[in-house]
Amino acid sequence: MNQKIFVIDNFLETSLGYYNKIVLEKAPTSLLEQLQREYPESIIFDKISVILKSNIQVLECEDHVQKERDRSPICCHVESDYIGVLYFTLPLIAWGEVGIKFYSHKETGLDSFPTQEQAKNIINIDKTFSNDLKNWNEYGSIPIKHNRLVLFRSDLWHSYGNGFGSDLNTSMLYKKIIIKNV
């Protein structure tokens, strides 16, 4: 599939169960085991596989909490095909907040990591694609919304946005899934 970005709202039928699995990290072991059984990550992976119309291999799946002072650098992932970001921040906390941001490089005009052909014209890739914001144009962003999956090509230049809040209950909470088509 060639589509670069998907945004799917109301992705999970039981999103609050997955939210609880993250925020109740210090709950008794028996409760955590029950949540693991009732809300397996395989449900998320299967739904993503259907969207991509492909079998997938999950290379990484981590829960993230981004607080007020946390910043995310501009990056891309060249060892994978897609990245899924599933937001679990509760609705009123996330109101008006921006999550994923997409960038193009001012000098090269590229919105994704250069192909081998494009890279031939770039002398120093690390210096050219530094994290200095003056080198980038933000061309799009996607607001945070509880139970929203943002699925995008992993070679796109992106950041995960700026965090907010001061603790687990008031911060940006999301699951990042790095995916390879198989």
C-alpha positions as a LaTeX table, in Angstrom:
\begin{tabular}{lrrr}
\hline
Residue & $x$ (\AA) & $y$ (\AA) & $z$ (\AA) \\
\hline
Met1 & 0.00 & 0.00 & 0.00 \\
Asn2 & 1.34 & 3.43 & $-0.92$ \\
Gln3 & $-0.68$ & 5.64 & 1.41 \\
Lys4 & 1.65 & 7.64 & 3.65 \\
Ile5 & $-0.60$ & 8.59 & 6.58 \\
Phe6 & $-3.73$ & 7.06 & 8.09 \\
Val7 & $-5.76$ & 8.60 & 10.93 \\
Ile8 & $-8.28$ & 6.25 & 12.52 \\
Asp9 & $-10.52$ & 7.52 & 15.31 \\
Asn10 & $-12.26$ & 5.19 & 17.77 \\
Phe11 & $-9.66$ & 2.56 & 16.94 \\
Leu12 & $-10.36$ & 0.20 & 19.86 \\
Glu13 & $-13.72$ & $-0.80$ & 21.29 \\
Thr14 & $-12.16$ & $-1.11$ & 24.75 \\
Ser15 & $-9.66$ & 1.74 & 24.83 \\
Leu16 & $-10.14$ & 2.46 & 28.55 \\
Gly17 & $-8.98$ & $-1.06$ & 29.37 \\
Tyr18 & $-5.71$ & $-0.38$ & 27.56 \\
Tyr19 & $-5.48$ & 3.01 & 29.25 \\
Asn20 & $-5.87$ & 1.31 & 32.66 \\
Lys21 & $-3.19$ & $-1.22$ & 31.73 \\
Ile22 & $-0.74$ & 1.68 & 31.35 \\
Val23 & $-1.73$ & 3.94 & 34.25 \\
Leu24 & $-2.18$ & 1.14 & 36.78 \\
Glu25 & 1.43 & 0.05 & 36.40 \\
Lys26 & 1.86 & $-0.15$ & 40.18 \\
Ala27 & $-1.33$ & $-2.13$ & 40.76 \\
Pro28 & $-1.23$ & $-5.57$ & 42.39 \\
Thr29 & 0.25 & $-8.27$ & 40.15 \\
Ser30 & $-3.05$ & $-10.14$ & 39.94 \\
Leu31 & $-4.84$ & $-7.08$ & 38.51 \\
Leu32 & $-2.05$ & $-6.42$ & 36.00 \\
Glu33 & $-2.14$ & $-10.06$ & 34.86 \\
Gln34 & $-5.91$ & $-9.83$ & 34.41 \\
Leu35 & $-5.55$ & $-6.65$ & 32.35 \\
Gln36 & $-2.86$ & $-8.32$ & 30.21 \\
Arg37 & $-5.24$ & $-11.22$ & 29.47 \\
Glu38 & $-8.27$ & $-9.01$ & 28.79 \\
Tyr39 & $-6.46$ & $-6.40$ & 26.70 \\
Pro40 & $-3.69$ & $-8.11$ & 24.70 \\
Glu41 & $-1.58$ & $-6.06$ & 22.32 \\
Ser42 & $-2.23$ & $-8.68$ & 19.65 \\
Ile43 & $-5.69$ & $-7.13$ & 19.12 \\
Ile44 & $-4.03$ & $-3.83$ & 18.23 \\
Phe45 & $-1.53$ & $-5.53$ & 15.92 \\
Asp46 & $-4.24$ & $-7.53$ & 14.14 \\
Lys47 & $-6.28$ & $-4.39$ & 13.47 \\
Ile48 & $-3.22$ & $-2.61$ & 12.06 \\
Ser49 & $-2.51$ & $-5.60$ & 9.82 \\
Val50 & $-6.04$ & $-5.32$ & 8.40 \\
Ile51 & $-5.60$ & $-1.58$ & 7.73 \\
Leu52 & $-2.30$ & $-2.16$ & 5.92 \\
Lys53 & $-3.70$ & $-5.22$ & 4.12 \\
Ser54 & $-0.45$ & $-6.99$ & 4.98 \\
Asn55 & 1.03 & $-9.33$ & 7.54 \\
Ile56 & 3.17 & $-7.33$ & 9.92 \\
Gln57 & 6.09 & $-7.86$ & 12.24 \\
Val58 & 6.16 & $-5.60$ & 15.31 \\
Leu59 & 9.75 & $-4.49$ & 15.84 \\
Glu60 & 9.01 & $-2.36$ & 18.89 \\
Cys61 & 5.97 & $-1.56$ & 21.00 \\
Glu62 & 6.33 & 0.81 & 23.93 \\
Asp63 & 4.11 & 2.98 & 26.09 \\
His64 & 5.24 & 6.60 & 26.33 \\
Val65 & 4.43 & 9.40 & 28.73 \\
Gln66 & 5.50 & 12.86 & 27.54 \\
Lys67 & 5.33 & 15.54 & 30.18 \\
Glu68 & 5.40 & 19.31 & 29.95 \\
Arg69 & 9.16 & 19.74 & 29.48 \\
Asp70 & 9.63 & 16.71 & 27.20 \\
Arg71 & 10.47 & 17.51 & 23.59 \\
Ser72 & 10.69 & 15.14 & 20.69 \\
Pro73 & 13.39 & 15.56 & 18.03 \\
Ile74 & 12.71 & 15.38 & 14.30 \\
Cys75 & 13.46 & 11.85 & 13.18 \\
Cys76 & 12.60 & 9.04 & 10.81 \\
His77 & 13.00 & 5.26 & 10.95 \\
Val78 & 14.58 & 3.56 & 7.97 \\
Glu79 & 14.63 & $-0.01$ & 9.32 \\
Ser80 & 10.84 & $-0.31$ & 9.35 \\
Asp81 & 7.86 & 0.41 & 7.10 \\
Tyr82 & 5.24 & 2.06 & 9.35 \\
Ile83 & 4.88 & 3.62 & 12.77 \\
Gly84 & 1.64 & 3.51 & 14.71 \\
Val85 & 0.94 & 6.01 & 17.47 \\
Leu86 & $-2.14$ & 5.16 & 19.51 \\
Tyr87 & $-3.21$ & 7.91 & 21.91 \\
Phe88 & $-4.63$ & 7.04 & 25.31 \\
Thr89 & $-4.64$ & 10.54 & 26.85 \\
Leu90 & $-8.11$ & 11.17 & 28.25 \\
Pro91 & $-10.30$ & 13.50 & 26.14 \\
Leu92 & $-10.44$ & 16.65 & 28.29 \\
Ile93 & $-6.73$ & 16.53 & 29.08 \\
Ala94 & $-5.75$ & 16.38 & 25.40 \\
Trp95 & $-8.14$ & 19.12 & 24.24 \\
Gly96 & $-6.28$ & 21.40 & 21.81 \\
Glu97 & $-2.96$ & 19.56 & 22.08 \\
Val98 & $-0.95$ & 18.54 & 19.02 \\
Gly99 & 0.76 & 15.18 & 18.70 \\
Ile100 & 2.57 & 13.99 & 15.60 \\
Lys101 & 4.14 & 16.72 & 13.45 \\
Phe102 & 5.45 & 16.18 & 9.92 \\
Tyr103 & 8.34 & 18.09 & 8.34 \\
Ser104 & 10.06 & 18.70 & 5.04 \\
His105 & 13.70 & 19.70 & 4.84 \\
Lys106 & 14.13 & 23.28 & 3.55 \\
Glu107 & 17.36 & 22.75 & 1.62 \\
Thr108 & 16.51 & 19.43 & $-0.07$ \\
Gly109 & 12.70 & 19.68 & $-0.11$ \\
Leu110 & 12.51 & 16.08 & 1.11 \\
Asp111 & 9.69 & 15.00 & 3.41 \\
Ser112 & 11.27 & 11.57 & 3.94 \\
Phe113 & 14.70 & 10.04 & 4.31 \\
Pro114 & 16.57 & 10.29 & 0.99 \\
Thr115 & 16.67 & 7.35 & $-1.39$ \\
Gln116 & 20.09 & 6.08 & $-2.46$ \\
Glu117 & 19.80 & 8.17 & $-5.62$ \\
Gln118 & 18.92 & 11.32 & $-3.66$ \\
Ala119 & 21.66 & 10.67 & $-1.08$ \\
Lys120 & 24.35 & 10.80 & $-3.79$ \\
Asn121 & 23.91 & 14.59 & $-3.88$ \\
Ile122 & 24.18 & 15.04 & $-0.10$ \\
Ile123 & 27.72 & 15.38 & 1.27 \\
Asn124 & 27.01 & 14.94 & 5.00 \\
Ile125 & 23.61 & 13.42 & 5.80 \\
Asp126 & 23.92 & 13.91 & 9.59 \\
Lys127 & 24.80 & 17.59 & 9.22 \\
Thr128 & 22.23 & 18.21 & 6.46 \\
Phe129 & 19.39 & 16.64 & 8.43 \\
Ser130 & 20.27 & 18.04 & 11.86 \\
Asn131 & 17.57 & 18.73 & 14.43 \\
Asp132 & 17.93 & 22.49 & 14.13 \\
Leu133 & 14.33 & 23.66 & 13.55 \\
Lys134 & 15.48 & 26.45 & 11.23 \\
Asn135 & 16.28 & 23.73 & 8.64 \\
Trp136 & 12.72 & 22.37 & 8.58 \\
Asn137 & 9.22 & 23.32 & 7.46 \\
Glu138 & 6.39 & 21.85 & 9.49 \\
Tyr139 & 3.83 & 20.94 & 6.84 \\
Gly140 & 1.30 & 19.11 & 8.97 \\
Ser141 & 0.29 & 18.04 & 12.44 \\
Ile142 & $-2.34$ & 15.77 & 13.90 \\
Pro143 & $-4.14$ & 16.64 & 17.13 \\
Ile144 & $-4.15$ & 14.22 & 20.02 \\
Lys145 & $-7.44$ & 12.47 & 20.58 \\
His146 & $-8.17$ & 9.59 & 22.93 \\
Asn147 & $-8.31$ & 6.28 & 21.03 \\
Arg148 & $-6.92$ & 7.78 & 17.81 \\
Leu149 & $-4.40$ & 5.75 & 15.83 \\
Val150 & $-2.01$ & 7.66 & 13.59 \\
Leu151 & $-0.29$ & 5.23 & 11.25 \\
Phe152 & 2.36 & 6.61 & 8.91 \\
Arg153 & 5.32 & 5.64 & 6.74 \\
Ser154 & 8.29 & 5.41 & 9.05 \\
Asp155 & 10.69 & 7.14 & 6.63 \\
Leu156 & 8.72 & 10.42 & 6.90 \\
Trp157 & 10.45 & 13.17 & 8.88 \\
His158 & 8.37 & 13.58 & 12.04 \\
Ser159 & 8.36 & 14.37 & 15.74 \\
Tyr160 & 6.02 & 13.10 & 18.40 \\
Gly161 & 5.14 & 16.62 & 19.49 \\
Asn162 & 5.69 & 18.47 & 22.74 \\
Gly163 & 4.60 & 16.92 & 25.97 \\
Phe164 & 2.23 & 18.49 & 28.46 \\
Gly165 & 1.07 & 17.92 & 32.02 \\
Ser166 & 3.08 & 17.04 & 35.08 \\
Asp167 & 2.17 & 13.44 & 35.88 \\
Leu168 & 0.83 & 10.23 & 34.41 \\
Asn169 & $-2.80$ & 11.37 & 34.61 \\
Thr170 & $-2.29$ & 14.78 & 32.97 \\
Ser171 & 0.41 & 14.08 & 30.37 \\
Met172 & 0.48 & 12.91 & 26.76 \\
Leu173 & 0.08 & 9.14 & 26.89 \\
Tyr174 & 0.55 & 6.98 & 23.82 \\
Lys175 & 1.69 & 3.62 & 22.54 \\
Lys176 & 4.33 & 3.70 & 19.79 \\
Ile177 & 4.45 & 0.69 & 17.51 \\
Ile178 & 7.22 & 0.26 & 14.94 \\
Ile179 & 6.14 & $-2.09$ & 12.15 \\
Lys180 & 7.67 & $-3.99$ & 9.26 \\
Asn181 & 5.55 & $-5.53$ & 6.52 \\
Val182 & 6.26 & $-9.21$ & 5.97 \\
\hline
\end{tabular}
